[in-house]
Amino acid sequence: MSTKLDQLTSWLKERKITEVECLISDLTGIARGKISPTNKFLDEKGMRLPESVLLQTVTGDYVEDDVYYDLLDPADIDMFCRPDEHAVFVVPWAIEPTAMVIHDTFDKMGNPIELSPRNLLKKVLKMYADKGWKPIVAPEMEFYLTKRCEDPDLPLEVPLGRSGRPETGRQSFSIDAANEFDPLFEDMYDWCELQELDLDTLIHEEGPAQMEINFRHGEALHLADQITVFKRTMREAALKHNVAATFMAKPITDEPGSAMHLHQSIVDLKTGKNIFSNDDGSMSELFLNHIGGLQRFIPEVLPLFAPNVNSFRRFLPDTSAPVNVEWGEENRTVGLRVPDATPQNRRVENRLPGADANPYLAIAASLLCGYIGMAEGLKPSPQVKGRAYERRNLRLPFTIEDALERMSNSKTLEKYLGSKFITAYVAVKQAENENYKRVISSWEREFLLYSV
């Protein structure tokens, strides 16, 4: 540990860092923690936070008391957060030289906190390591740029680009439409380079001012950290240019939703070979088992891919999003697409997670489903040829309520993830949903106020 802290100390001093943002991810993906002067950060070698921050909802509220006290010490004790020297990033938009350091969480006995999203991903990755396997992932993050809006009752509007005009029509893959926001993306790329984020391509997506950033393939935990950092960075770059960036799954009525597509493959730790391919280049049995596991268990982990009531608006008919767990080669209408690739690069693309999902939990859930399929030898359904949007088999739950019920009743998830995590996550999402139901929407005021 001392050697690792020495490396971290050297990193901070070389860059003359004066402030450190010490952070963890809560269940919703919000960065929570403390901002500390560098000297104090190095003296304390970590931080303490109340365990209860892991049971906060997106509104900052907490779950019901009976669930709360079943899961946590009633004295609201602290957990111990230790910095990960491999998860250190500069904060380019800060006035003072600042770094953000992602922490891991432990109890006072040194045991990993079960409710921590980062610890959950580590738990799944250990299952793979115990088999001699290493998952490789490549995320694709979609998001919208919008005008800044102070009133949440007002619909979001398309921002003005360099031309001074808002975008109209469908501009999928348009270079000129993406170039409308060149100054913003130049800053974003410069900042991400300083942070050593493994960004690949920028794509204009289907919606107005909807963009996609692809990450290079790499190790799962490191990519989850990078997504966490990237979402903060993208929002800050947008604010600098007087627009907003949102990763909501469905921010604009009648426009496509935003996804976090996950490409995943597995390599053998000893040979470095992709276990999804046989020696002759054909699909391996493990590959088919991996897809079988995704098909069988995605409906039970769906709240980790679609965590909010808004997430399920992305799955409505005619929204360009897959609504099933069918699979097929080179088929974007299925939930599980197998891109055309060389045998060493064979992978499956999980197209179901939304951009609003916690990256640690979404990656953990996607890899876990595939792992169970391989461990239990599950067979996939026949692959789909042609359009799959209208297929009625292998459908997903339609609402957050149904999805949470399936998750809470899953004995398989309880076996692999533990009952404490399942109970906590479901309770947080149920509390958020109850909070949402109390709000009277603009639709209700528009159509019911003087009509019923």
C-alpha positions as a Python dict, from the first residue, in 0.01 Angstrom:
ca = {
    (1, 'M'): (0, 0, 0),
    (2, 'S'): (282, 243, 86),
    (3, 'T'): (441, 194, -257),
    (4, 'K'): (109, 266, -424),
    (5, 'L'): (60, 580, -215),
    (6, 'D'): (414, 689, -299),
    (7, 'Q'): (324, 662, -669),
    (8, 'L'): (11, 867, -611),
    (9, 'T'): (205, 1126, -411),
    (10, 'S'): (459, 1160, -692),
    (11, 'W'): (180, 1196, -952),
    (12, 'L'): (15, 1476, -756),
    (13, 'K'): (339, 1661, -685),
    (14, 'E'): (463, 1637, -1043),
    (15, 'R'): (148, 1812, -1160),
    (16, 'K'): (153, 2062, -872),
    (17, 'I'): (-199, 1956, -771),
    (18, 'T'): (-336, 2173, -489),
    (19, 'E'): (-684, 2022, -450),
    (20, 'V'): (-815, 1667, -470),
    (21, 'E'): (-1175, 1566, -538),
    (22, 'C'): (-1214, 1239, -348),
    (23, 'L'): (-1512, 1057, -489),
    (24, 'I'): (-1712, 738, -503),
    (25, 'S'): (-2010, 644, -716),
    (26, 'D'): (-2347, 597, -549),
    (27, 'L'): (-2609, 357, -687),
    (28, 'T'): (-2748, 617, -928),
    (29, 'G'): (-2402, 701, -1064),
    (30, 'I'): (-2372, 1038, -890),
    (31, 'A'): (-2019, 1124, -776),
    (32, 'R'): (-2021, 1179, -399),
    (33, 'G'): (-1730, 1256, -171),
    (34, 'K'): (-1513, 1541, -42),
    (35, 'I'): (-1281, 1808, -181),
    (36, 'S'): (-956, 1821, 9),
    (37, 'P'): (-632, 2021, -3),
    (38, 'T'): (-359, 1795, -140),
    (39, 'N'): (-154, 1802, 179),
    (40, 'K'): (-448, 1691, 389),
    (41, 'F'): (-540, 1423, 134),
    (42, 'L'): (-188, 1279, 150),
    (43, 'D'): (-180, 1293, 531),
    (44, 'E'): (-512, 1113, 573),
    (45, 'K'): (-452, 860, 291),
    (46, 'G'): (-822, 834, 221),
    (47, 'M'): (-1151, 962, 357),
    (48, 'R'): (-1450, 856, 559),
    (49, 'L'): (-1809, 890, 440),
    (50, 'P'): (-2137, 782, 598),
    (51, 'E'): (-2251, 444, 467),
    (52, 'S'): (-2587, 605, 403),
    (53, 'V'): (-2465, 787, 89),
    (54, 'L'): (-2499, 451, -87),
    (55, 'L'): (-2871, 447, -11),
    (56, 'Q'): (-2944, 796, -143),
    (57, 'T'): (-3185, 837, -429),
    (58, 'V'): (-3128, 1064, -728),
    (59, 'T'): (-3318, 1337, -539),
    (60, 'G'): (-3095, 1298, -233),
    (61, 'D'): (-3365, 1128, -28),
    (62, 'Y'): (-3333, 791, 143),
    (63, 'V'): (-3521, 463, 138),
    (64, 'E'): (-3789, 374, 391),
    (65, 'D'): (-3667, 339, 750),
    (66, 'D'): (-3745, -31, 783),
    (67, 'V'): (-3530, -112, 479),
    (68, 'Y'): (-3264, 141, 579),
    (69, 'Y'): (-3210, -8, 924),
    (70, 'D'): (-3213, -364, 789),
    (71, 'L'): (-2925, -279, 558),
    (72, 'L'): (-2716, -31, 759),
    (73, 'D'): (-2607, 24, 1115),
    (74, 'P'): (-2876, 241, 1284),
    (75, 'A'): (-2595, 463, 1419),
    (76, 'D'): (-2520, 578, 1061),
    (77, 'I'): (-2155, 479, 1087),
    (78, 'D'): (-1878, 570, 847),
    (79, 'M'): (-1721, 358, 578),
    (80, 'F'): (-1353, 390, 493),
    (81, 'C'): (-1263, 507, 143),
    (82, 'R'): (-918, 434, 2),
    (83, 'P'): (-782, 596, -314),
    (84, 'D'): (-715, 378, -617),
    (85, 'E'): (-384, 495, -767),
    (86, 'H'): (-499, 365, -1106),
    (87, 'A'): (-809, 588, -1102),
    (88, 'V'): (-657, 935, -1083),
    (89, 'F'): (-750, 1206, -1331),
    (90, 'V'): (-680, 1576, -1370),
    (91, 'V'): (-970, 1823, -1363),
    (92, 'P'): (-890, 2049, -1661),
    (93, 'W'): (-1181, 2289, -1608),
    (94, 'A'): (-1086, 2374, -1248),
    (95, 'I'): (-930, 2714, -1172),
    (96, 'E'): (-673, 2565, -933),
    (97, 'P'): (-465, 2257, -1030),
    (98, 'T'): (-707, 1984, -926),
    (99, 'A'): (-728, 1606, -950),
    (100, 'M'): (-1017, 1366, -900),
    (101, 'V'): (-936, 1037, -733),
    (102, 'I'): (-1184, 751, -738),
    (103, 'H'): (-1195, 558, -410),
    (104, 'D'): (-1292, 208, -303),
    (105, 'T'): (-1506, 159, 7),
    (106, 'F'): (-1450, -73, 304),
    (107, 'D'): (-1592, -134, 650),
    (108, 'K'): (-1377, -93, 960),
    (109, 'M'): (-1266, -457, 933),
    (110, 'G'): (-1135, -397, 582),
    (111, 'N'): (-1415, -583, 401),
    (112, 'P'): (-1546, -432, 74),
    (113, 'I'): (-1880, -255, 115),
    (114, 'E'): (-2145, -468, -59),
    (115, 'L'): (-2354, -172, -176),
    (116, 'S'): (-2066, -6, -363),
    (117, 'P'): (-2116, -17, -744),
    (118, 'R'): (-1740, -29, -802),
    (119, 'N'): (-1703, -317, -558),
    (120, 'L'): (-1985, -501, -734),
    (121, 'L'): (-1803, -476, -1067),
    (122, 'K'): (-1485, -599, -899),
    (123, 'K'): (-1680, -894, -760),
    (124, 'V'): (-1798, -994, -1108),
    (125, 'L'): (-1449, -950, -1254),
    (126, 'K'): (-1310, -1181, -986),
    (127, 'M'): (-1554, -1452, -1100),
    (128, 'Y'): (-1396, -1428, -1444),
    (129, 'A'): (-1041, -1418, -1306),
    (130, 'D'): (-1106, -1732, -1103),
    (131, 'K'): (-1185, -1906, -1434),
    (132, 'G'): (-869, -1772, -1596),
    (133, 'W'): (-1065, -1521, -1807),
    (134, 'K'): (-1050, -1144, -1856),
    (135, 'P'): (-1343, -944, -1997),
    (136, 'I'): (-1271, -677, -2259),
    (137, 'V'): (-1532, -406, -2312),
    (138, 'A'): (-1582, -111, -2545),
    (139, 'P'): (-1862, 130, -2448),
    (140, 'E'): (-2045, 368, -2682),
    (141, 'M'): (-2199, 670, -2508),
    (142, 'E'): (-2487, 863, -2665),
    (143, 'F'): (-2600, 1203, -2539),
    (144, 'Y'): (-2782, 1520, -2644),
    (145, 'L'): (-2664, 1878, -2655),
    (146, 'T'): (-2948, 2117, -2570),
    (147, 'K'): (-3009, 2478, -2489),
    (148, 'R'): (-2964, 2553, -2122),
    (149, 'C'): (-3301, 2560, -1949),
    (150, 'E'): (-3378, 2679, -1598),
    (151, 'D'): (-3741, 2564, -1591),
    (152, 'P'): (-3778, 2183, -1575),
    (153, 'D'): (-4142, 2216, -1686),
    (154, 'L'): (-4031, 2338, -2031),
    (155, 'P'): (-3934, 2094, -2310),
    (156, 'L'): (-3568, 2092, -2406),
    (157, 'E'): (-3473, 2284, -2719),
    (158, 'V'): (-3209, 2223, -2985),
    (159, 'P'): (-2905, 2447, -2927),
    (160, 'L'): (-2767, 2692, -3183),
    (161, 'G'): (-2452, 2578, -3361),
    (162, 'R'): (-2178, 2791, -3520),
    (163, 'S'): (-2414, 2882, -3803),
    (164, 'G'): (-2651, 3046, -3556),
    (165, 'R'): (-2932, 2807, -3651),
    (166, 'P'): (-3078, 2509, -3468),
    (167, 'E'): (-3046, 2169, -3634),
    (168, 'T'): (-3348, 2033, -3818),
    (169, 'G'): (-3435, 1694, -3963),
    (170, 'R'): (-3243, 1370, -3921),
    (171, 'Q'): (-2867, 1420, -3942),
    (172, 'S'): (-2733, 1071, -3869),
    (173, 'F'): (-2356, 1051, -3927),
    (174, 'S'): (-2347, 1405, -4068),
    (175, 'I'): (-1998, 1554, -4044),
    (176, 'D'): (-2123, 1909, -4098),
    (177, 'A'): (-2388, 1876, -3826),
    (178, 'A'): (-2125, 1755, -3579),
    (179, 'N'): (-1890, 2036, -3687),
    (180, 'E'): (-2154, 2288, -3579),
    (181, 'F'): (-2017, 2229, -3228),
    (182, 'D'): (-1646, 2210, -3315),
    (183, 'P'): (-1526, 2455, -3045),
    (184, 'L'): (-1706, 2252, -2778),
    (185, 'F'): (-1567, 1919, -2898),
    (186, 'E'): (-1216, 2058, -2935),
    (187, 'D'): (-1223, 2143, -2565),
    (188, 'M'): (-1378, 1807, -2482),
    (189, 'Y'): (-1106, 1617, -2670),
    (190, 'D'): (-828, 1832, -2522),
    (191, 'W'): (-959, 1773, -2172),
    (192, 'C'): (-1006, 1399, -2227),
    (193, 'E'): (-650, 1375, -2362),
    (194, 'L'): (-519, 1542, -2048),
    (195, 'Q'): (-720, 1287, -1847),
    (196, 'E'): (-585, 1000, -2062),
    (197, 'L'): (-933, 880, -2150),
    (198, 'D'): (-932, 623, -2433),
    (199, 'L'): (-1174, 798, -2667),
    (200, 'D'): (-1208, 679, -3024),
    (201, 'T'): (-1461, 829, -3264),
    (202, 'L'): (-1723, 1104, -3247),
    (203, 'I'): (-2048, 1035, -3435),
    (204, 'H'): (-2356, 1245, -3494),
    (205, 'E'): (-2651, 1026, -3400),
    (206, 'E'): (-3009, 1029, -3526),
    (207, 'G'): (-3164, 1292, -3299),
    (208, 'P'): (-3110, 1670, -3327),
    (209, 'A'): (-2773, 1753, -3171),
    (210, 'Q'): (-2751, 1392, -3048),
    (211, 'M'): (-2394, 1267, -3044),
    (212, 'E'): (-2207, 946, -2969),
    (213, 'I'): (-1857, 899, -2832),
    (214, 'N'): (-1697, 557, -2872),
    (215, 'F'): (-1431, 432, -2634),
    (216, 'R'): (-1145, 203, -2736),
    (217, 'H'): (-1174, -150, -2603),
    (218, 'G'): (-1003, -222, -2274),
    (219, 'E'): (-1025, -353, -1919),
    (220, 'A'): (-1373, -331, -1771),
    (221, 'L'): (-1304, -151, -1441),
    (222, 'H'): (-1085, 110, -1607),
    (223, 'L'): (-1352, 177, -1872),
    (224, 'A'): (-1621, 217, -1604),
    (225, 'D'): (-1399, 473, -1431),
    (226, 'Q'): (-1346, 652, -1762),
    (227, 'I'): (-1718, 673, -1836),
    (228, 'T'): (-1774, 824, -1491),
    (229, 'V'): (-1508, 1086, -1562),
    (230, 'F'): (-1623, 1143, -1921),
    (231, 'K'): (-1982, 1224, -1823),
    (232, 'R'): (-1859, 1494, -1585),
    (233, 'T'): (-1615, 1623, -1847),
    (234, 'M'): (-1876, 1639, -2124),
    (235, 'R'): (-2116, 1833, -1904),
    (236, 'E'): (-1844, 2081, -1808),
    (237, 'A'): (-1734, 2131, -2170),
    (238, 'A'): (-2095, 2198, -2269),
    (239, 'L'): (-2143, 2452, -1990),
    (240, 'K'): (-1827, 2635, -2098),
    (241, 'H'): (-1992, 2686, -2439),
    (242, 'N'): (-2328, 2788, -2291),
    (243, 'V'): (-2515, 2470, -2382),
    (244, 'A'): (-2604, 2162, -2179),
    (245, 'A'): (-2516, 1795, -2226),
    (246, 'T'): (-2761, 1535, -2100),
    (247, 'F'): (-2728, 1159, -2067),
    (248, 'M'): (-3097, 1107, -1993),
    (249, 'A'): (-3224, 799, -2170),
    (250, 'K'): (-3515, 987, -2333),
    (251, 'P'): (-3482, 1364, -2292),
    (252, 'I'): (-3690, 1480, -2591),
    (253, 'T'): (-4040, 1367, -2692),
    (254, 'D'): (-4059, 1180, -3024),
    (255, 'E'): (-3681, 1174, -3065),
    (256, 'P'): (-3453, 869, -3027),
    (257, 'G'): (-3326, 779, -2684),
    (258, 'S'): (-2963, 768, -2574),
    (259, 'A'): (-2795, 435, -2510),
    (260, 'M'): (-2472, 304, -2361),
    (261, 'H'): (-2399, 17, -2597),
    (262, 'L'): (-2153, -233, -2450),
    (263, 'H'): (-1928, -444, -2671),
    (264, 'Q'): (-1790, -735, -2470),
    (265, 'S'): (-1554, -1025, -2531),
    (266, 'I'): (-1343, -1254, -2311),
    (267, 'V'): (-975, -1343, -2342),
    (268, 'D'): (-791, -1633, -2185),
    (269, 'L'): (-542, -1495, -1931),
    (270, 'K'): (-275, -1751, -2021),
    (271, 'T'): (-294, -1745, -2401),
    (272, 'G'): (-447, -1403, -2468),
    (273, 'K'): (-685, -1565, -2716),
    (274, 'N'): (-1049, -1469, -2748),
    (275, 'I'): (-1246, -1760, -2601),
    (276, 'F'): (-1545, -1666, -2818),
    (277, 'S'): (-1373, -1821, -3123),
    (278, 'N'): (-1258, -2174, -3200),
    (279, 'D'): (-921, -2244, -3358),
    (280, 'D'): (-1085, -2262, -3700),
    (281, 'G'): (-1238, -1914, -3649),
    (282, 'S'): (-1594, -2030, -3589),
    (283, 'M'): (-1815, -1932, -3295),
    (284, 'S'): (-1719, -2124, -2984),
    (285, 'E'): (-1963, -2302, -2755),
    (286, 'L'): (-1869, -2056, -2479),
    (287, 'F'): (-1969, -1768, -2706),
    (288, 'L'): (-2312, -1917, -2761),
    (289, 'N'): (-2342, -1989, -2387),
    (290, 'H'): (-2249, -1625, -2317),
    (291, 'I'): (-2532, -1507, -2544),
    (292, 'G'): (-2765, -1762, -2384),
    (293, 'G'): (-2688, -1614, -2042),
    (294, 'L'): (-2753, -1261, -2165),
    (295, 'Q'): (-3087, -1369, -2309),
    (296, 'R'): (-3192, -1555, -1996),
    (297, 'F'): (-3096, -1300, -1732),
    (298, 'I'): (-3110, -952, -1888),
    (299, 'P'): (-3485, -931, -1805),
    (300, 'E'): (-3389, -985, -1439),
    (301, 'V'): (-3105, -727, -1433),
    (302, 'L'): (-3287, -474, -1651),
    (303, 'P'): (-3308, -208, -1374),
    (304, 'L'): (-2927, -193, -1385),
    (305, 'F'): (-2951, -103, -1756),
    (306, 'A'): (-3269, 107, -1730),
    (307, 'P'): (-3259, 256, -1380),
    (308, 'N'): (-3520, 532, -1405),
    (309, 'V'): (-3882, 574, -1510),
    (310, 'N'): (-3750, 784, -1799),
    (311, 'S'): (-3532, 489, -1909),
    (312, 'F'): (-3838, 291, -2013),
    (313, 'R'): (-3956, 566, -2248),
    (314, 'R'): (-3659, 466, -2465),
    (315, 'F'): (-3820, 122, -2514),
    (316, 'L'): (-4152, 253, -2650),
    (317, 'P'): (-4252, 138, -3003),
    (318, 'D'): (-4090, 317, -3300),
    (319, 'T'): (-3807, 463, -3091),
    (320, 'S'): (-3510, 301, -3270),
    (321, 'A'): (-3422, 106, -2955),
    (322, 'P'): (-3434, -275, -2926),
    (323, 'V'): (-3716, -404, -2705),
    (324, 'N'): (-3610, -767, -2678),
    (325, 'V'): (-3312, -994, -2610),
    (326, 'E'): (-3304, -1154, -2953),
    (327, 'W'): (-2959, -1189, -3110),
    (328, 'G'): (-2823, -1178, -3463),
    (329, 'E'): (-2514, -1107, -3669),
    (330, 'E'): (-2487, -755, -3810),
    (331, 'N'): (-2841, -679, -3694),
    (332, 'R'): (-2913, -350, -3516),
    (333, 'T'): (-3279, -432, -3452),
    (334, 'V'): (-3197, -693, -3188),
    (335, 'G'): (-3090, -633, -2829),
    (336, 'L'): (-2777, -846, -2873),
    (337, 'R'): (-2587, -770, -3193),
    (338, 'V'): (-2285, -968, -3310),
    (339, 'P'): (-2073, -734, -3525),
    (340, 'D'): (-1883, -867, -3823),
    (341, 'A'): (-1527, -911, -3694),
    (342, 'T'): (-1216, -1127, -3710),
    (343, 'P'): (-1211, -1434, -3482),
    (344, 'Q'): (-982, -1261, -3232),
    (345, 'N'): (-1219, -963, -3217),
    (346, 'R'): (-1544, -1162, -3199),
    (347, 'R'): (-1777, -995, -2951),
    (348, 'V'): (-2137, -930, -2865),
    (349, 'E'): (-2282, -580, -2845),
    (350, 'N'): (-2540, -536, -2570),
    (351, 'R'): (-2761, -257, -2706),
    (352, 'L'): (-3001, -240, -2410),
    (353, 'P'): (-2826, -25, -2144),
    (354, 'G'): (-2925, 341, -2142),
    (355, 'A'): (-2682, 632, -2121),
    (356, 'D'): (-2836, 708, -1780),
    (357, 'A'): (-2719, 378, -1630),
    (358, 'N'): (-2446, 365, -1367),
    (359, 'P'): (-2150, 237, -1575),
    (360, 'Y'): (-2014, 15, -1297),
    (361, 'L'): (-2349, -156, -1252),
    (362, 'A'): (-2436, -182, -1621),
    (363, 'I'): (-2101, -338, -1710),
    (364, 'A'): (-2116, -568, -1407),
    (365, 'A'): (-2469, -682, -1496),
    (366, 'S'): (-2392, -741, -1863),
    (367, 'L'): (-2079, -942, -1784),
    (368, 'L'): (-2255, -1136, -1508),
    (369, 'C'): (-2535, -1251, -1740),
    (370, 'G'): (-2278, -1381, -1988),
    (371, 'Y'): (-2076, -1543, -1711),
    (372, 'I'): (-2376, -1736, -1578),
    (373, 'G'): (-2454, -1852, -1930),
    (374, 'M'): (-2102, -1993, -1965),
    (375, 'A'): (-2094, -2140, -1615),
    (376, 'E'): (-2430, -2313, -1661),
    (377, 'G'): (-2396, -2401, -2030),
    (378, 'L'): (-2707, -2211, -2141),
    (379, 'K'): (-2811, -2228, -2506),
    (380, 'P'): (-2928, -1922, -2701),
    (381, 'S'): (-3237, -1904, -2916),
    (382, 'P'): (-3189, -1924, -3295),
    (383, 'Q'): (-3044, -1598, -3422),
    (384, 'V'): (-3275, -1351, -3596),
    (385, 'K'): (-3248, -1275, -3964),
    (386, 'G'): (-3412, -948, -4065),
    (387, 'R'): (-3613, -699, -3860),
    (388, 'A'): (-3669, -786, -3494),
    (389, 'Y'): (-3850, -483, -3350),
    (390, 'E'): (-4195, -640, -3384),
    (391, 'R'): (-4102, -987, -3256),
    (392, 'R'): (-4304, -1082, -2946),
    (393, 'N'): (-4072, -1346, -2805),
    (394, 'L'): (-3804, -1264, -2549),
    (395, 'R'): (-3960, -926, -2467),
    (396, 'L'): (-3842, -706, -2185),
    (397, 'P'): (-4048, -583, -1889),
    (398, 'F'): (-4246, -273, -1998),
    (399, 'T'): (-4224, -63, -1679),
    (400, 'I'): (-3979, 10, -1401),
    (401, 'E'): (-4225, -147, -1154),
    (402, 'D'): (-4232, -478, -1341),
    (403, 'A'): (-3857, -478, -1387),
    (404, 'L'): (-3788, -415, -1019),
    (405, 'E'): (-4026, -694, -921),
    (406, 'R'): (-3846, -941, -1146),
    (407, 'M'): (-3511, -830, -1007),
    (408, 'S'): (-3621, -861, -645),
    (409, 'N'): (-3758, -1213, -707),
    (410, 'S'): (-3449, -1344, -888),
    (411, 'K'): (-3287, -1623, -689),
    (412, 'T'): (-3002, -1636, -941),
    (413, 'L'): (-2912, -1270, -891),
    (414, 'E'): (-2933, -1316, -516),
    (415, 'K'): (-2691, -1609, -546),
    (416, 'Y'): (-2431, -1413, -741),
    (417, 'L'): (-2475, -1056, -618),
    (418, 'G'): (-2605, -1110, -265),
    (419, 'S'): (-2944, -1030, -115),
    (420, 'K'): (-2817, -712, 51),
    (421, 'F'): (-2727, -544, -277),
    (422, 'I'): (-3049, -655, -449),
    (423, 'T'): (-3262, -529, -159),
    (424, 'A'): (-3078, -197, -146),
    (425, 'Y'): (-3089, -127, -516),
    (426, 'V'): (-3456, -215, -553),
    (427, 'A'): (-3543, -5, -248),
    (428, 'V'): (-3359, 301, -386),
    (429, 'K'): (-3530, 271, -725),
    (430, 'Q'): (-3871, 216, -569),
    (431, 'A'): (-3824, 525, -353),
    (432, 'E'): (-3732, 727, -663),
    (433, 'N'): (-4035, 597, -848),
    (434, 'E'): (-4269, 685, -560),
    (435, 'N'): (-4119, 1033, -557),
    (436, 'Y'): (-4179, 1062, -933),
    (437, 'K'): (-4544, 960, -898),
    (438, 'R'): (-4610, 1256, -667),
    (439, 'V'): (-4523, 1507, -940),
    (440, 'I'): (-4807, 1641, -1156),
    (441, 'S'): (-4684, 1645, -1517),
    (442, 'S'): (-4736, 1910, -1785),
    (443, 'W'): (-4933, 1649, -1987),
    (444, 'E'): (-5185, 1618, -1705),
    (445, 'R'): (-5223, 1995, -1680),
    (446, 'E'): (-5252, 2034, -2058),
    (447, 'F'): (-5512, 1766, -2125),
    (448, 'L'): (-5698, 1718, -1797),
    (449, 'L'): (-5705, 2058, -1631),
    (450, 'Y'): (-6018, 2189, -1810),
    (451, 'S'): (-6138, 1872, -1983),
    (452, 'V'): (-6245, 1627, -1714),
}
